[in-house]
Amino acid sequence: MAPEPQPFRIYIGYDPREDAAYEVCCHSLLKHSSIPLEIHPLRQSDLRSAGLYWRDRGPTESTEFSFTRFLTAHLAGFTGWAMFVDCDFLYLSDIQNLVSLTDDRYAVMCVKHDYTPKETTKMDGAVQTVYPRKNWSSMVLYNCAHPKNKVLNPETVSSQTGAFLHRFSWLEDDEIGEVPFVWNFLVGHNAVDPKDPSTQPCAIHYTSGGPWFERYKDCDFADVWLKEFEEYEKENQKKGDAKEKVVKEENGFAASAV
């Protein structure tokens, strides 16, 4: 009998301000996936409590996972492949199609955006920073066992500059692999060509802010996210109702047994 396939590990950036975005991201990943997934929220408070992260938050950090994302390979035990992704993603395709692109020649793989935001703020008023390789680190496939990634330990992540980390400065250019932009389709930047099916997004990234923020309630693809959110809430409600029913039945049994 063939052994069960190991789940693909995904670490999603978590920020309490974007809890709904995190839940919808998880829901969309699981809904479309044909492979088992092991999803972990990157909660800064948990990482601090575990002694894995201790840097002070700076004024340019728009989310709680601005730097904790670089602990992915460490958290995965520096073995196999794992993915980090921002919570403001919505998946429309099977993640297996992305995982199948992993190539052991590279230390990391990502979408190599050429992106310069026009706004000075984003989300709920957070500072919008501009730097080389902007958004490369928002979705990264990590070859966790690659020797160069061993530097991404708690000490480095808690002390190195944002430029060093977000620009992948621990790597040579030829150690950074590329995946199609549709796996990190930036709302307001990337565009769909109706005549070219290869431009259809596989994962929508609401990089400036999504409809869970009042300011972006009418952004492009807002309807797609809201539909997924409604689906998530309905399923969550069903689970809650089922759990409540079990508790009532157990309590009824206990009462009749007294």
N, C-alpha and C positions, 0 to 999 in steps of 0.2 A: 504493500500500500504506500503510495507516494506521500511524503511528508506535507503537512499543510504549509502553504506559502507564508513567509514572514510578512506581517503588515508593513506597508510603507509608512514611514514616520514623517509626520507633518507638524511643525511648530508654528502656531499662529500668534502673531502679536496681539496682546490683549491690553485694552485701556478701558477703565470703568465708564468713560464717557461714550464709548462705542460698543457697549455690550450687545446691542441688537445687531450691529454689523458683524461681530464675532460669531454670534449664533447662526446668522444667515449664511456666512461663509462656510461654517461647518456643515450646515444642512445641505448646501449646494454641492459640496465636495462628496459627501456620503451618498447623496441621491444619484449622482451620475457615475460613481466609481464602480468598476468591474473587479477591482482588486481590494483586499482588506486594507484598511487604513488604521493607523494609530495616531490620533490627533491630540496634541498637547497645547493648552493655552500658555503663552509666555507671560505670566503674571509677575510684575516686578516685585511686589510685596513678598511673594513666595521665594523668589530668587535671593532677595535680601535676607530673608529669614534663614535660608539654607547656607548663607555665607558665600554665595556665588556671584554677588554683584553689590558694589558699595559706592559707586561714583555718585557725586552730587548732581542733581538735575540742573542742566544749563538752560539759558534763555532761548536757545534755538531748537530745543527738543520739543517737537510738536506732539509727541505721544510718549507713553511710558515705555514703549519698546524701541525707541530710537536707537539705542545701543545694545539692549539685551538680545536683539536678533542675532548678534554675532556669537552668541553662546551655543548656537544650534549644533555644531559639530561636537562640542564638548558634552552637551546634554545627550547626544546620541552615542556617546562612548567612543568617539572617533572610529566608528565602524560603519561600513555600508554607505548607502546614500540616504539623505534626508532632505526635507525641504523646509525653508522658512517662507512665510508669506504674511503680508500685512492683513489685518482683519477686514479692510475695506475692499476685499475682492468678492466677486460673485462668479461662481463656476457654472459654465454652460455645457461643458464637455467632460468626458471621462478622463480623469487624471492619469490613467494608465497610458494615454497617448502622449503625455508629457514625460512620464517616467521612462517610457521606451526610448527616449532620446538621450538618456544619460550615457556618458562616454568617459571611461576611466582615464583617458588621456588628460582630462581637465580636473582641476581642483574644485572649481565651481562652474556652474552654468546659469545663465540668466538672459533676459532680454536686454540688449545693449541700446537703450534709448538714447536719442539725441534730443533732450528735453530741457527747455528753458521756460519755466512758468511765467506768465504775465502778471499774475496777482502778487501783492505784497503780503497778503494773509490768506489763510485757508481754513477749512473745517469750521470751527466755532470762534474764529479770530486768532488762531495760532499763527506765528510768524512763518512766512513762506521763504525758505532759504534757497539760494541758487548756488550750485557747485558742480564741478565736472562729474560725469557719470551719475547724474541725478536720476533716481528711481531704479538704478541697477539693483540696489540692495533690497528693494521692496518685495521681490520674489526670487529666491536663490535656491538652486539645487546644489547641495553640498556633497562632494565626494569626501565623506568624513574621515576616511582612512588616509587620504593624501597627506604626505609628510608636511607640506607647507601649511596645512590647516591646523597643525598641532599648536601653532602660536596663538590660536584663538581660545585661550584659557581665561578664567575669571580675572586674573591679574591684568592681562592685556586689555580685555574688554572694559575693565573698570578704570583704566588709566590712559589708554591711547587716545589720540585726537580723533575727532569726527572725520577729518580729512583722510587719515590713515585707514580707518575702517570702511567708510562709505565708498572710497575710491579703490578698494581692494588692493591697497598698497603693499600687502604682504605677498602679493603674487606678481609674476611676470605677465605681460599681456597675453602670451600664448598659452597660459595656464587657465585662462578664462574662456569657457565655451559659450556659444550663443544658441538660443532657442528662438523660434518665431515670435514676433511681437504680439501675435494674437493670444499668447499665454500671459500677457501683461498689457492688456489693451487699455490705454490711458484715456479716460473720458475727457473730452475737450481737446485732445491732442491727436490721437489716432483716428482714422476714418475708415469706414466700410466702403469698398468699391462694389456696387451692386452687380457688376459684371465679373467680379473675381471672388469666387467662393473662399479662396485662401485668406481673404481679409476679414472674414466673419470671426468675431471674438470667441475664444474658448474660455477666457477668464476676463471679466470686466473689472477694471481697477478704478474706483472712484477716488482718485488720488488727491483732488482738492477738497473733496467732501461729498458725501452721499445724501440721499433723501432722509436719513435718520437725523440730519441737521436741518433746521428750519430754513437756513440760508440756501440750501441745495435741494429743496423738496421738488423742484421742477427741472433738475439737471438732466442731461441726456441719459437715457437708459434708467431713469428713475422708476418708470412703470415696471420694468423687468425686476428690479430689486424689490419693489413693493409687493409684487405678485409672489415672489419667493418668500418674503416676510410673512405674508398672509398664510401661505401654505405651511410654513414653519409653525406659526401660532396655532393653526388648526390641529396639526399633528401633536403639538405640545399639550393642547387642551385635551385631546383624546387620551394621551398617556396619563395626564392628571386625573381624568375621570376614571380610567381603568384602575389606577392606583387607589383612588378613593373607594372604589367599589370593593376592591380586595380587602382594604382595611375594615370597611363596614361588615363584610362577610366574616372576617376573622373575629371582629368584636361580637358579632351576633352569635357565632359559634361558642365563643368564650362565655357569653352571657347564658346561653342555653345549657352549657356544661356545668354551671355553678349550681 
